[in-house]
């Protein structure tokens, strides 16, 4: 069961001239989902995060399995796979009508104002631990 779900309608701005989802736009949708997860699930909105550093993506791997088309409704299902001192690995499935459209493995890194990795704040680490322990 995923930790967070993010619904998204595929809009004209997400598509190429043929009406098929354009892959760079998927990265924007993925980022929107991650930003919503930090705000709604983890209680640490990006507006607060960027005031003291950031949470950039250090690595992202996307496997496309089926195209999304203009007007499709997809749901991004995010699971927190692993959390380290300053990194977090997410697995995201994009589903439409129960069919997987793409899968993402993404590593985020918590950084300070100096741009160097820093430990996750205690409140975030406690929330992530609670989520991961609740799965068992």
One Martini backbone bead per residue (centre of mass of N, CA, C, O) as a GRO file, in nm:
protein
  136
    1UNK     BB    1   0.095   0.037   0.024
    2UNK     BB    2   0.084   0.351  -0.010
    3UNK     BB    3   0.164   0.666   0.139
    4UNK     BB    4   0.085   0.828  -0.137
    5UNK     BB    5  -0.159   1.024  -0.323
    6UNK     BB    6  -0.170   1.162  -0.675
    7UNK     BB    7  -0.374   1.335  -0.868
    8UNK     BB    8  -0.384   1.347  -1.244
    9UNK     BB    9  -0.443   1.535  -1.515
   10UNK     BB   10  -0.400   1.528  -1.853
   11UNK     BB   11  -0.283   1.796  -2.014
   12UNK     BB   12  -0.193   1.986  -2.272
   13UNK     BB   13   0.088   2.072  -2.133
   14UNK     BB   14   0.180   1.748  -2.123
   15UNK     BB   15   0.186   1.750  -2.443
   16UNK     BB   16   0.215   1.672  -2.751
   17UNK     BB   17   0.086   1.715  -3.068
   18UNK     BB   18  -0.046   1.406  -3.036
   19UNK     BB   19  -0.145   1.377  -2.719
   20UNK     BB   20   0.116   1.288  -2.572
   21UNK     BB   21   0.304   1.240  -2.324
   22UNK     BB   22   0.572   1.439  -2.216
   23UNK     BB   23   0.841   1.346  -2.040
   24UNK     BB   24   0.921   1.619  -1.894
   25UNK     BB   25   0.635   1.647  -1.759
   26UNK     BB   26   0.659   1.411  -1.564
   27UNK     BB   27   0.866   1.545  -1.379
   28UNK     BB   28   0.673   1.763  -1.282
   29UNK     BB   29   0.460   1.573  -1.163
   30UNK     BB   30   0.646   1.435  -0.964
   31UNK     BB   31   0.718   1.694  -0.809
   32UNK     BB   32   0.431   1.763  -0.722
   33UNK     BB   33   0.393   1.505  -0.554
   34UNK     BB   34   0.628   1.548  -0.358
   35UNK     BB   35   0.540   1.822  -0.251
   36UNK     BB   36   0.267   1.719  -0.140
   37UNK     BB   37   0.384   1.507   0.053
   38UNK     BB   38   0.542   1.699   0.235
   39UNK     BB   39   0.291   1.858   0.320
   40UNK     BB   40   0.051   1.641   0.378
   41UNK     BB   41   0.224   1.403   0.522
   42UNK     BB   42   0.498   1.546   0.661
   43UNK     BB   43   0.472   1.864   0.740
   44UNK     BB   44   0.689   1.994   0.504
   45UNK     BB   45   0.697   2.257   0.332
   46UNK     BB   46   0.870   2.405   0.079
   47UNK     BB   47   0.860   2.692   0.201
   48UNK     BB   48   1.038   2.592   0.445
   49UNK     BB   49   1.272   2.443   0.316
   50UNK     BB   50   1.397   2.688   0.139
   51UNK     BB   51   1.480   2.865   0.393
   52UNK     BB   52   1.723   2.618   0.471
   53UNK     BB   53   1.730   2.489   0.163
   54UNK     BB   54   1.664   2.146   0.057
   55UNK     BB   55   1.517   1.877  -0.186
   56UNK     BB   56   1.683   1.733  -0.401
   57UNK     BB   57   1.743   1.552  -0.682
   58UNK     BB   58   1.994   1.300  -0.731
   59UNK     BB   59   1.792   1.069  -0.844
   60UNK     BB   60   1.645   0.933  -1.159
   61UNK     BB   61   1.412   0.667  -1.255
   62UNK     BB   62   1.237   0.594  -1.563
   63UNK     BB   63   0.964   0.374  -1.652
   64UNK     BB   64   0.803   0.316  -1.951
   65UNK     BB   65   0.487   0.141  -2.042
   66UNK     BB   66   0.267   0.372  -2.105
   67UNK     BB   67   0.080   0.599  -2.237
   68UNK     BB   68  -0.026   0.921  -2.208
   69UNK     BB   69  -0.329   1.108  -2.248
   70UNK     BB   70  -0.532   1.330  -2.320
   71UNK     BB   71  -0.744   1.318  -2.023
   72UNK     BB   72  -0.611   1.152  -1.839
   73UNK     BB   73  -0.614   0.963  -1.534
   74UNK     BB   74  -0.384   0.981  -1.271
   75UNK     BB   75  -0.191   0.798  -1.017
   76UNK     BB   76   0.036   0.871  -0.769
   77UNK     BB   77   0.229   0.623  -0.596
   78UNK     BB   78   0.391   0.666  -0.287
   79UNK     BB   79   0.697   0.519  -0.155
   80UNK     BB   80   0.888   0.479   0.121
   81UNK     BB   81   1.185   0.294   0.108
   82UNK     BB   82   1.414   0.500   0.223
   83UNK     BB   83   1.616   0.621   0.510
   84UNK     BB   84   1.860   0.844   0.586
   85UNK     BB   85   2.033   1.098   0.706
   86UNK     BB   86   1.996   1.268   0.395
   87UNK     BB   87   1.817   1.045   0.258
   88UNK     BB   88   1.560   0.947   0.003
   89UNK     BB   89   1.361   0.676  -0.111
   90UNK     BB   90   1.148   0.652  -0.395
   91UNK     BB   91   0.840   0.496  -0.501
   92UNK     BB   92   0.666   0.527  -0.819
   93UNK     BB   93   0.331   0.495  -0.935
   94UNK     BB   94   0.160   0.515  -1.247
   95UNK     BB   95  -0.195   0.521  -1.271
   96UNK     BB   96  -0.450   0.383  -1.508
   97UNK     BB   97  -0.689   0.183  -1.472
   98UNK     BB   98  -0.466  -0.009  -1.315
   99UNK     BB   99  -0.244   0.086  -1.509
  100UNK     BB  100   0.084   0.103  -1.578
  101UNK     BB  101   0.279   0.376  -1.701
  102UNK     BB  102   0.491   0.437  -1.456
  103UNK     BB  103   0.823   0.423  -1.303
  104UNK     BB  104   0.988   0.536  -0.993
  105UNK     BB  105   1.326   0.619  -0.894
  106UNK     BB  106   1.409   0.822  -0.603
  107UNK     BB  107   1.656   1.059  -0.483
  108UNK     BB  108   1.682   1.242  -0.193
  109UNK     BB  109   1.828   1.553  -0.055
  110UNK     BB  110   1.928   1.706   0.229
  111UNK     BB  111   1.988   2.059   0.247
  112UNK     BB  112   2.157   2.334   0.303
  113UNK     BB  113   2.248   2.659   0.243
  114UNK     BB  114   2.538   2.538   0.132
  115UNK     BB  115   2.453   2.258  -0.036
  116UNK     BB  116   2.482   2.049   0.184
  117UNK     BB  117   2.442   1.784   0.347
  118UNK     BB  118   2.180   1.696   0.582
  119UNK     BB  119   1.999   1.625   0.828
  120UNK     BB  120   1.715   1.535   0.914
  121UNK     BB  121   1.472   1.643   1.073
  122UNK     BB  122   1.323   1.521   1.346
  123UNK     BB  123   1.023   1.550   1.256
  124UNK     BB  124   1.060   1.394   0.991
  125UNK     BB  125   1.183   1.133   1.093
  126UNK     BB  126   0.946   1.056   1.277
  127UNK     BB  127   0.730   1.041   1.053
  128UNK     BB  128   0.867   0.828   0.874
  129UNK     BB  129   0.891   0.608   1.088
  130UNK     BB  130   0.586   0.584   1.137
  131UNK     BB  131   0.509   0.499   0.852
  132UNK     BB  132   0.697   0.247   0.826
  133UNK     BB  133   0.590   0.098   1.085
  134UNK     BB  134   0.278   0.087   0.986
  135UNK     BB  135   0.324  -0.159   0.774
  136UNK     BB  136   0.357  -0.414   0.985
   0.00000   0.00000   0.00000
